[in-house]
Amino acid sequence: MQIKVHRGTHQIGGCITEIKTAVARIIIDMGSELPRADKSESPPLNIEGVTKGKQDCDAVFITHYHGDHVGMFEAVLSGIPIYIGATAKQIYTVVQRTLKRKLDKGNPELVAGFETLEAGKPIIIKNIKITPYTVDHSAFDAYMLLIEADGKRILHTGDFRMHGARGRKMPAVFEKYAKDIDVLITEGTMLSRPNEKVLTEHELGRKAAELLRDNKNVFVLCSSTNIDTIAEFYSAAIANKKPFIVCESEFQLEILRIVTENSTSPFYNFSKQKIFTYGENLHDLMGKVGFCFIGRANYITQKALGAFPDNLLIYSMWSGYLDKTHAAFDEYKCGFIDKATAAGSQLMQLHTSGHATTEDIKKVCEITQAKTVVPIHCEGPENFRLLGINADIILLQDGESITV
C-alpha cells in the first residue's frame, strides 16, 4: 500500500492525501490553499486520474467542510464519487448556495450529488475498508478515517482537538477504535504556535457570559460555521436574557437550523430562544435590553455597528488574520475592525483553536501506538521529533510517497 501526500506536508490547509493499493486508489481531502496576504495564488494542483486525464481514482473522502479540506471539489473528475458527512453536506450546500447568490462562485448543485458517510459505518472501495469516526473540531460533523487494506491500518486524523464540546470523549474514541496503527497521518497545526493560549470551548463560554453581563451591546466576529463557539455565545445570551441576533437568515440562521435538526445534544439546540435576523425593526429592542450579535465582516454588520457605536466588539477568530507580518494576514478583516474601533467599538479577542494542542497530538500518537507518523497540515513538521514519541517520524515533501 502506498501513501502519497500531494500537498500539505509543510503548510496549514490545502491538504490532499492519496492512499493506493494494487487495485484501488482513494483521495482524502481536496483542500484549497488558505488565502495569502499578497493575494497571490498558487498554480492549480493537477493530479493525473483525479483532476485531469483519464479517470483513475475510486473515491474522494472529505473529512470536514472547511475550504482548506474541500475547496477543490470542483476540480475532481465528474465520475469520481465524493464522500462527506451527511450534516456536513447540508451545511456546505448552504455555504455554496450563499457563494453563488452573492459572488456567483458556488456550486451547490455539485455538492448535492456528494455521497454521505456515517460514524462507525465502513465503506468498502474494492480492497480498501474506510471507517469514519466523529472527531471534535470547530467544524460540525467532522471525521477521522481508519483505512484498512493489505493487512495494514492507517489512521488519517483530519483536523481534530480535545478541548471542544466533544473533546472529553476523544481519548476514549481513539482507545476503542484506533489502536495498533501502522501509519498515523496527523495534523500538527499547533506545533508551530507554541505560545498560543488554548481555552476549552466551555471556558470561552464562561468568559462570554461575563462579557455579556458587563456590556450591553456585544458584537461577535466569528466564522459562521464555527458551531461550538456560536453555541457558547447563544447560551451566554440566554443566561443574560439578551436577544441573539445574526446578520443573515439564508446563511447563518439556516446553518443553525440544520445543526439543531441533526443533533440530539441540548448544547446544539438553537431553538431554546428565538434567533433574530438583523433589521432596523429590531433597533428599539436592541436599544432597550442590549444584544449579542453574531456578525460577519460585511455591510450588514457594518450597518448595525454604525447604529450602536457604543459596543464591545469581540474578535473570535485566529489572531494570525490580523497580524500584518503573517502570510495569512487578512487586509479586509483588519480594515473592517479598524473602521469599527475608530467609530467607537471596544475591541477584544476571545477565541480558541479548532486544532489539537501539542500535548494532545502526543497523546494520540501514544494511544494509537502508531509505528509510523506522517505529519500534515503543519508549518513545522520537524517539531514532531521533539515530542518524544516511540514512532518513526517520516517528514515528506509534497508529492512524495511511502510504501507501507
C-alpha positions in Angstrom: 0.0 0.0 0.0 1.3 3.5 -0.9 0.7 6.8 0.8 1.3 10.0 -1.1 0.8 13.5 0.3 0.2 15.6 -2.8 0.0 18.8 -0.7 0.0 19.8 3.0 3.4 18.5 4.3 4.7 21.9 5.2 1.7 24.2 5.3 -1.6 24.6 7.0 -4.5 23.9 4.7 -4.7 22.8 1.1 -4.4 19.1 2.2 -4.6 16.3 -0.3 -3.5 12.8 0.6 -3.6 9.7 -1.6 -3.8 6.0 -0.5 -3.3 3.4 -3.1 -3.2 -0.4 -3.3 -2.6 -2.6 -6.3 -6.3 -2.4 -7.2 -7.8 0.7 -5.5 -7.0 4.4 -5.2 -8.6 6.9 -2.9 -8.0 10.6 -2.0 -8.6 12.1 1.4 -9.5 15.8 1.3 -9.3 18.1 -1.7 -8.4 21.3 0.0 -7.9 24.8 -1.4 -4.8 26.7 -0.1 -5.5 29.4 2.5 -5.6 33.0 1.2 -2.3 34.8 1.2 -1.7 38.4 2.4 -0.2 39.3 -1.0 -3.4 37.9 -2.7 -1.2 35.7 -4.9 -2.4 32.3 -5.9 -0.5 29.1 -6.4 -0.8 27.3 -9.7 -3.6 24.7 -9.8 -2.6 21.3 -8.4 -3.3 18.8 -11.1 -3.4 15.1 -10.2 -3.4 12.6 -13.1 -6.5 10.5 -12.9 -8.1 12.6 -10.3 -8.3 16.2 -11.6 -7.1 15.6 -15.2 -6.7 12.9 -17.8 -8.5 9.5 -17.8 -10.2 8.7 -14.5 -8.0 6.6 -12.2 -9.5 7.1 -8.8 -12.2 5.2 -6.9 -13.4 7.8 -4.4 -12.6 11.1 -2.6 -13.3 11.4 1.1 -13.7 14.8 2.7 -13.0 14.9 6.5 -15.0 18.2 7.0 -16.4 21.2 5.2 -13.7 23.8 5.8 -12.4 25.1 2.4 -8.8 24.1 3.1 -10.1 20.5 3.0 -12.9 20.5 0.5 -12.4 23.7 -1.6 -11.0 22.0 -4.7 -14.0 19.7 -5.1 -15.0 21.1 -8.4 -11.6 20.0 -9.9 -12.4 16.3 -9.3 -13.3 14.4 -12.5 -17.0 14.0 -12.8 -17.1 10.2 -12.5 -15.4 10.0 -9.1 -17.7 9.8 -6.1 -17.1 12.3 -3.3 -18.0 11.4 0.3 -18.7 13.7 3.2 -20.7 13.6 6.5 -24.5 13.9 6.0 -24.9 17.1 8.1 -21.6 18.5 6.7 -23.1 18.1 3.3 -26.1 20.1 4.2 -24.0 22.9 5.8 -21.6 23.0 2.8 -24.6 23.2 0.5 -25.7 26.4 2.3 -22.1 27.7 2.0 -22.0 27.1 -1.7 -25.5 28.4 -2.2 -24.5 31.6 -0.5 -21.3 32.0 -2.6 -23.4 31.5 -5.7 -26.0 34.1 -4.6 -23.5 36.7 -3.6 -20.5 36.1 -5.7 -21.7 33.8 -8.5 -18.9 31.4 -7.4 -20.5 28.5 -5.6 -21.7 25.1 -6.9 -24.4 23.8 -4.6 -25.7 21.5 -7.4 -22.5 19.6 -7.4 -22.4 19.3 -3.6 -26.0 18.0 -3.7 -24.5 14.9 -5.5 -22.0 14.1 -2.8 -22.3 10.7 -1.2 -22.6 10.6 2.6 -20.7 8.8 5.3 -21.8 7.9 8.9 -19.7 7.4 12.0 -18.8 3.8 12.6 -20.2 2.5 9.3 -17.5 1.1 7.0 -17.3 1.9 3.3 -15.7 -0.7 1.1 -13.8 0.6 -2.0 -12.6 -2.5 -3.8 -9.9 -3.9 -1.3 -9.9 -0.8 0.9 -12.1 -0.5 4.0 -12.7 3.1 5.2 -14.4 3.6 8.6 -15.2 7.2 9.6 -15.3 8.2 13.3 -16.5 11.6 14.6 -13.9 14.0 15.9 -14.0 17.1 17.9 -13.3 20.1 15.7 -14.6 23.6 15.1 -16.4 22.3 12.0 -19.6 20.4 12.9 -19.8 16.7 11.7 -16.0 16.3 11.2 -14.3 12.9 10.9 -11.1 10.9 11.1 -10.8 8.0 8.8 -9.5 4.5 9.6 -8.2 2.9 6.4 -7.6 -0.9 6.3 -6.0 -2.7 3.4 -3.3 -5.3 2.7 -3.3 -6.2 6.4 -2.3 -2.7 7.4 -4.1 0.0 9.5 -3.8 3.7 8.6 -5.4 6.5 10.6 -6.0 9.9 9.0 -7.0 12.2 11.8 -8.3 15.1 9.7 -8.4 18.2 11.8 -9.2 17.4 15.5 -8.8 18.7 19.0 -9.7 17.6 22.6 -10.9 21.0 24.1 -14.2 21.5 22.3 -17.7 20.4 23.2 -16.9 16.7 22.3 -13.3 16.9 23.4 -13.6 14.8 26.6 -14.8 11.8 24.7 -11.9 11.8 22.2 -9.3 9.8 24.1 -11.9 7.0 24.6 -12.7 7.1 20.8 -9.1 6.7 19.9 -8.7 3.9 22.6 -11.6 2.0 21.3 -11.3 2.3 17.5 -7.8 3.4 16.6 -5.2 1.3 18.4 -2.4 -0.7 16.8 -2.0 1.8 13.9 0.7 1.1 11.3 0.7 4.7 9.9 -0.7 7.7 11.6 -1.3 10.6 9.3 -2.0 13.5 11.6 -2.4 17.2 11.6 0.2 19.3 13.5 -1.2 22.8 13.3 -0.4 23.9 16.8 3.2 22.7 16.9 4.1 25.9 15.1 2.1 28.0 17.6 3.7 27.2 20.9 2.8 30.5 22.6 -0.9 30.4 21.6 -3.1 30.1 24.7 -5.8 27.4 24.2 -9.0 27.7 26.1 -11.6 25.0 26.2 -14.8 26.0 24.4 -16.6 25.9 27.8 -14.0 28.3 29.3 -14.7 30.5 26.3 -18.4 30.2 27.1 -18.0 31.3 30.7 -16.0 34.3 29.7 -18.6 35.1 27.0 -21.3 35.1 29.7 -19.3 37.5 31.8 -18.8 39.9 28.9 -22.5 39.9 28.0 -23.3 40.6 31.7 -20.9 43.5 31.8 -21.5 45.0 28.4 -24.9 46.0 27.0 -24.2 45.8 23.2 -22.0 43.0 22.1 -20.9 42.1 18.6 -19.0 38.9 17.8 -17.0 38.4 14.7 -16.6 34.6 14.2 -16.9 32.0 11.4 -20.5 31.2 10.6 -19.6 27.5 10.6 -17.7 27.5 14.0 -20.7 25.9 15.7 -19.2 25.3 19.2 -18.3 29.0 19.6 -21.7 30.2 18.4 -23.4 27.7 20.7 -21.4 29.1 23.7 -22.4 32.7 22.8 -26.0 31.6 22.3 -26.0 30.0 25.8 -24.4 33.2 27.2 -27.1 35.4 25.6 -29.9 33.2 27.1 -28.2 33.4 30.5 -28.1 37.2 30.3 -31.7 37.4 28.9 -30.4 39.2 25.8 -31.7 38.8 22.2 -29.4 36.7 20.0 -29.1 38.2 16.5 -27.5 37.0 13.3 -27.0 39.1 10.2 -28.4 36.7 7.5 -31.3 34.3 7.6 -30.3 32.4 4.5 -26.8 31.7 5.7 -26.1 31.8 9.5 -29.7 31.1 10.6 -30.1 28.3 8.1 -26.8 26.6 9.3 -28.0 26.7 12.9 -31.3 25.2 11.9 -29.5 22.3 10.2 -27.4 21.7 13.3 -30.4 21.7 15.5 -32.3 19.2 13.4 -29.3 16.9 13.2 -28.2 16.8 16.8 -29.7 15.3 19.9 -27.4 17.3 22.2 -29.0 20.2 24.1 -25.8 22.1 23.5 -26.6 22.3 19.8 -30.2 23.1 20.2 -30.6 26.6 18.7 -34.4 26.6 19.2 -34.3 27.3 23.0 -34.6 31.0 22.4 -35.7 32.8 19.3 -32.8 33.9 17.0 -33.5 37.2 15.3 -32.2 38.3 11.9 -30.9 41.8 12.0 -33.0 44.7 10.6 -33.8 48.2 11.6 -37.1 46.9 13.1 -35.0 45.5 16.0 -33.4 48.8 17.0 -36.0 49.5 19.7 -35.5 46.1 21.3 -31.7 46.3 20.9 -31.6 49.8 22.4 -33.6 48.7 25.5 -32.0 45.5 26.6 -28.8 45.2 24.6 -27.9 42.2 22.4 -25.5 39.6 21.3 -24.9 40.0 17.5 -23.1 37.2 15.6 -21.7 39.2 12.8 -19.5 38.9 9.7 -17.2 41.4 8.1 -19.9 42.6 5.8 -22.1 45.6 5.1 -25.0 44.3 7.3 -22.8 44.1 10.4 -21.2 47.4 9.4 -24.7 49.0 9.4 -25.5 47.5 12.8 -22.2 48.7 14.3 -23.0 52.2 13.0 -26.4 52.2 14.7 -24.9 51.1 18.0 -21.3 52.6 18.1 -21.0 52.2 21.9 -20.3 48.5 21.8 -17.9 45.7 22.7 -16.6 44.0 19.5 -15.3 40.5 20.2 -13.0 39.1 17.6 -13.4 35.3 17.8 -11.1 34.1 15.0 -7.5 33.2 14.7 -5.2 36.1 15.6 -3.0 35.5 12.5 -5.5 37.0 10.2 -4.9 40.4 11.9 -1.1 40.0 12.0 0.4 42.1 9.3 3.7 40.1 9.5 1.9 36.7 8.8 1.3 35.2 5.4 -2.4 34.8 6.2 -2.9 38.4 7.1 -6.4 39.5 6.0 -6.4 43.1 5.0 -10.1 43.3 4.6 -10.9 41.9 8.1 -8.3 44.2 9.6 -9.7 47.2 7.8 -13.3 46.3 8.9 -12.2 46.1 12.5 -10.1 49.4 12.3 -13.2 51.2 11.0 -15.3 49.9 13.8 -12.9 50.8 16.5 -12.4 54.3 15.0 -16.2 54.7 15.3 -16.3 53.7 19.0 -16.1 49.9 19.3 -14.1 48.5 22.1 -12.2 45.5 20.7 -11.2 42.4 22.5 -10.1 38.9 21.4 -11.8 35.8 22.7 -11.1 32.7 20.6 -9.9 29.1 20.9 -8.3 26.9 18.3 -10.0 24.3 16.3 -6.8 22.2 16.4 -5.2 19.8 18.9 -2.6 21.1 21.3 0.9 19.7 21.3 0.1 17.6 24.4 -3.0 16.2 22.7 -1.1 15.4 19.5 1.4 13.4 21.6 -1.4 11.7 23.4 -2.9 10.5 20.2 0.4 9.2 18.9 0.7 7.2 22.2 -2.8 5.9 22.3 -2.8 4.7 18.7 0.6 3.0 19.3 1.5 4.2 15.8 4.6 2.6 14.3 5.0 5.5 11.8 3.8 9.1 12.0 3.4 11.2 8.9 2.7 14.9 9.7 0.5 17.0 7.5 -1.4 20.3 7.9 1.7 21.7 9.7 4.2 24.5 9.1 6.8 22.9 11.3 6.6 19.1 10.8 10.1 18.7 12.2 8.7 19.6 15.6 7.1 16.1 15.8 10.6 14.8 16.5 10.6 16.8 19.7 7.5 15.1 21.1 9.5 12.1 22.5 7.1 9.5 21.0 8.2 5.9 20.2 7.5 6.0 16.5 9.3 6.5 13.2 8.6 10.1 12.2 8.6 10.5 8.4 8.8 14.0 7.0 7.6 14.0 3.5 7.8 16.8 0.9 4.7 17.5 -1.2 4.3 14.8 -3.9 6.5 12.3 -2.1 5.2 8.9 -1.1 6.0 6.0 1.3 5.1 2.3 0.9 3.6 0.5 3.9 
